[in-house]
Amino acid sequence: MSGEKNVVGQTEKQETNVLGMMEAMGHEQVMHFNDKETGLKGIIAVHNTVLGPSLGGCRIWNYATESDALWDVLRLSRGMTFKSSISGINLGGGKAVIIGNHRAKHDEAFWRRFGKFVDSLNGKYITAEDVGTSPDIMSIVMQETKHVTGKPMSAGGTGDPSPHTAYGVFLGIKASVKESTGSDSLEGKKVAIQGLGHVGHSLAGLLVKAGAKVYGTDLNAANLEAAIKDFNITAVDPNEIYDLDVDIYSPCALGATLNSETIPKLKCSVIAGAANNQLADENLHGNMLKDKGILYAPDFLINAAGVINCYREVHSLSEQATQLIIENIYQRTLDIFKKAKLEKIPTQEAAIKLAVERIEKEKSKTK
């Protein structure tokens, strides 16, 4: 990890060989898999297993190219390493992406075949739900491997981790507002949520209950309508979400929404959301936010409650012990802000440094 090169984001990615990308980002292993009979095709990336087996969800997406899929799984798995490390849990970072294929049925045979590929890694990677997958799908996958979490309660799991993720982000928002204003009260605060899927929907409910005025957008009309019906939020066109005069922008869809085009539009004082890899380029856009005076809560820091809940399944933790780890997100966020201020660096850089320090400390014990 100490030799890991600083990784630029989506805006500057270049075509390169897999081993070169692995070396640049510090990955241990990448497995491409393909099954002609079911149409299953994808990639599993194991970033780091110093603290424990790698854990990360399985995402299914209609990637434009296989290169895009590779880039996504490498960035996501790296983020999972940082997420587990900074949360103080004994897991590494991994991720699986399945390349969308309209010819594939996505039936039981499809998901059982995926389970066999996961099992072939002998526990080095533990899968879970993510975009396009669900606890019910994990219950099929677990028929072929024990290395799966986020299972339905009926199958002995803890169910959908989305509400936990949303609560962790909510804590991160409160800590950010505390840092920005001196009080963590959300009464009267204006929040723009981009993405109202499972996590965004739950987050909207928590914010409204706390007295915030919530604006939301989603490309899926059903998600937007559900949030309006349940919480009476104000709907916003997807193209206008960046231009709103709000206190907090909360990206809860896919990554790279903080980039050279969108950042100049933002009028918020805080950014805190659930999406992974929000900064298209960690260096460039982390510094842009810092220079603009916008307080950024690093995504892997505040969206970690979902993986913490999965950790509960892996290690059979009690609900009370798990909740204590999740509640610590609030103080960890304040600690990162303090570190960034003292070292005069962007908050993303401060969070990565802290995550890497824990891994390097653990590595030194084995030398």
N, C-alpha and C positions, 0 to 999 in steps of 0.2 A: 504493500500500500504506500510505503514511503516514497517509492519511485514512480508512483502513478502520475502521469502527465495531466495537466489541466485540460479538461475536455470542453470543447466548444459545443454549441447547441445546433439545433436543426438548421438554422440559417446558414451555417458554414460547413455542413457535412460534405464530405468528399467520398467518391467511390474509392474503395481501397480493399485490400485483401482481409479476410476474416482474422487471420492471426495478427496482422498489423493493428486492427481495431481492438482486438483483445488485449494486446500488449499496451496500447495507449490508454485503455480504460481500466486495466488491472484485472481482467477476467481470468478465471481458472479454467473454465470449460464451456464450450458451446456445442450443442448437439442439434443437428438438423434431422428431422424425421419426416418420413413419407410412407403412406400406405395407399397403394393404388386401388384396392378394393373399396375402401370407404371414402376415398377422396381427401383423407386427412393429410395435411402438410403444414409443417411449422418448425419452430425453433425453441429450444430450451437453453437459457443462458444461466450459468452458475458464476456469479461474480466473486464471492468471497465466503469461505467457510471457517475462518479463524475462530469466530465466536460460537459456531454451531452449524448445523445443516442449513443450507439455503432454503428460504421460504419466500414464495411470491405467487400471486395469482396467475391464472391462465386466461389470457385475453384473446378473443376472436374478433378479427377486424378485416375489412376489405382493403388491404394494403395495395397501393398502386403498383409497387414493385417489391421483389424479394429483398432488395437493398433497404427499402423503407422498413420492412419487417425486422430485418437484422438490427438496424439502427435503433428501432424502438425497443426491442428486447434487451439490447445492451444497456441503453440508458435506464430503462425501468429496473433491471436487475441491480445495477449499480446504486440506484436510489433506494432499493430495498435493503442493501447492505448498510447504508447510512441511517436508514429509518430504524432498523433494529438496534444498531450500535448506540445511537443517541438516546434511544428509549431505555437502554440498560438491560435489554433482554438477550438471551444467549442463542441468537439465530444469525445466520448469514443472509446474503441477498441472492435471490434467484427470480426468474420469471419465465413464463412460457407464452408464446404468441402462436396462434393458429391463423394461417392465411385464409381469409374467406374464399369460399368456392361455391358458386351457385349450383354446381352439380352434386355437391355432397348433401346427404340427407340430414346430417347431424343427429342421427338416431342412436340407439343404444350401442350398436356395433361400433359406430364412430367414436363415441366417448370411451368405450372399453378399450379400444385400440390405443387411444391416447393414454389411458391408465397403464397399459403395458409398457409404453415408452417411458413414462415416469418411473415405473418400477425397475426398469433396466438400469437406472442410475443408483440403485441400491441405497436409497435414503439420502443421497447427497442433495437432492432437490425434493422439497415438499410442495405440492401444488395446492391451490385454493381457488375460490371464485374471483372473477374480475369482470371487466366489460364484456358483455355477451355470454357470460356463464352465470351459474347460480348454485345454491346449495343442493338443489335437486340433481343437477348435473354432476356435482361432486359425489352424490350418493351412487351414481353409476360408475364413476371413475374408481371409487373405493372397492368396487367388486374385483378390480384387477391389481390394486396396490393399497398398502396401508399408509403410504406416504402422501396423505391428503388431509386437509383440514378445511374448516368452514362448512362442515357437513350439516345436514338438517338435524334438528333436535330429535326427530324420530329415529335417526340413525346414530344417536349418541353424541352428536356435535352440539355446537352452540348457535347454529343457525346463521342467518344473514348478518355479516359484520358491519353493514352499512350504518345502522343507528349508532354503533360505537364510534365509527369513523367520524360521523357528523358531530357527536358530542365532543370528541377531541378537537375538532376544528373550532367548535364553539368556544372551548376553553382557550384555544389559541387566539381567537378574535378578542375575547375578553382581556387576555394578557396584553395584546397589542394596543387595545384602547387604553388600558391602564398605563402603558409606557408612553403613549401619545398624549394623553390628557390628564393623567394623574388619578383617574377613577376608572374602574372597569365596568361601570354602569352602561348598559346599552339602550337605556330609555331615550327614545327620540332619535337615536342614531339611524342614518340612512345607509342601507346595505344593498349592493347590487350583486345578485347571484347569477353567475353564468353556468347553466347546467342544472336541471332540476330532476335528475334521475334519483336513484335510491338515496344517495348521500345528500344531494342538494335539497331534496324534498324534506328530509328529516331536519337538516340544518335550518331551512326556512321556518319550520315549526318552532324550533328552539329560539330562534331570533325574534319571531313575532311574540312568543310568550314572554320574552325578556323586554318587550316594549319597543323593539326596533321597527322601523318602517322598511319593508322589504320590497325591492324591485327584482324581477326575475325574467330570465329568457331561457329558451330551450328550442333546439331544432325540431324536437319531437313535440307536436302540438298536444298530445295526450298528457305528457309530463307537465307542461305549462298549465293546462286546464285543471289538472289535479291539485297543483299548488294554489291556484286561484280559489278553487272550491274549498279546500281544506283550511287555508290560512288567509285568504283574502289579500294576497299579494298583488302588486301592480305589475302588469305584463309590459315588457319592453321588447322592441324589435331586436333581433340578434345583432344587427349592424349598429345599433345605438347604445349598446350596453357600456361601451368604453367612454362614451361622451357624457354620461350622467354626472351631475354634481352631487356626489355622495360622500359619505365618510369612509366607507369600506367597500372595496371591490373584492368579491369572493369567487375566484375561478374554480368551478367544480365539474368541468367537463374534461376534455382531453388537454394535453400539454401544449407548451410553446405559445400560449396566448399573450405572454409578456414579451414583446419584441419591439423592434425599432419602429414599426408602424403604429402599434397600439399605445405604447408607453407615453408618447407625447400627447395623446388624447386624454389621458387619465386626469381626473380632478379630485381623486380621493387622497386621504392622508395615510390610509392603511390598506395593505393587500394581505389577505389571509383566506386561503381556500383549500379545497380537498384534492384538486387535480394534481397529478404527478408531473414533474418536469415542467413547471410553469414558465421558467425562464428559458427562452429559446437558446440563449447563449449565456452561460453562467457568469462569465467575466463582464462582457459588454453590458448586458441588461441588468445584472446585479448592481453595477456601478451607476448605470443610468438612473435607476430608482433611488439610489443613495444620493446622487447629485440633485435629483429633483425633490428630495426631502420626503419621499414616500417610504414609510416603514413597511418592510416586507417580512412576513413571517414565513420562513422556509417551509416548503410543502412537506418534505419528509419528516420535519419536526412535529408539525401539528396534525398531520393526517395519519399518524401512526397507530391510533387506537384500534383500527381494524386488524392490523397484524398482531397487536398486543392481545386482542381477543383470540386470534388463531393460536398464539403462543400458549394461551390457557388450555386449549385442546391438546397441544403437543406434549405439555408437561403436567397436565391434570391439575392446574392451579385452581384454587377456590375462586368463586366470584368476587369475594371481598378483596383478595390479594390482587386480582386482575384490575379491579376498579382503582385500587391505590396507585398502580402503575400508570393507569390512564389519567388520573387526576394530576399526576406529576407533570403532565404536558404544560399546564399553566405556569409553573415555576421554571421549568426548563426553557420555556419561551422567553421569560423575563431574563434568565441567565444568559441566553444567547444575545439578546439585545445589549446587555451590559458588556459582554465580551466584545461585540462588534464596535461599541462606542469607545471602549478603552483602547482597542487596537486600531481604531479608525479604518475599519474594513467593512465591506457589505455584510449583511446578516447571513446570506447564503454561505459566504466564505467562512464565517465564524462557525456556523453549524457543521460544515464539512470538516473543518479542522478538529472540532471536538469529537466527531464521530471517528475520524481516522486515528486520533490519539488513543482512544480506547482500544482499537484493534491492534495498534502497534504495541501497546502495553501488554496485551495478551500474547502477542507473538514473541515478545522478549522473554516470556516465562518459559518458552519451550527451547530457547537457544542455550 
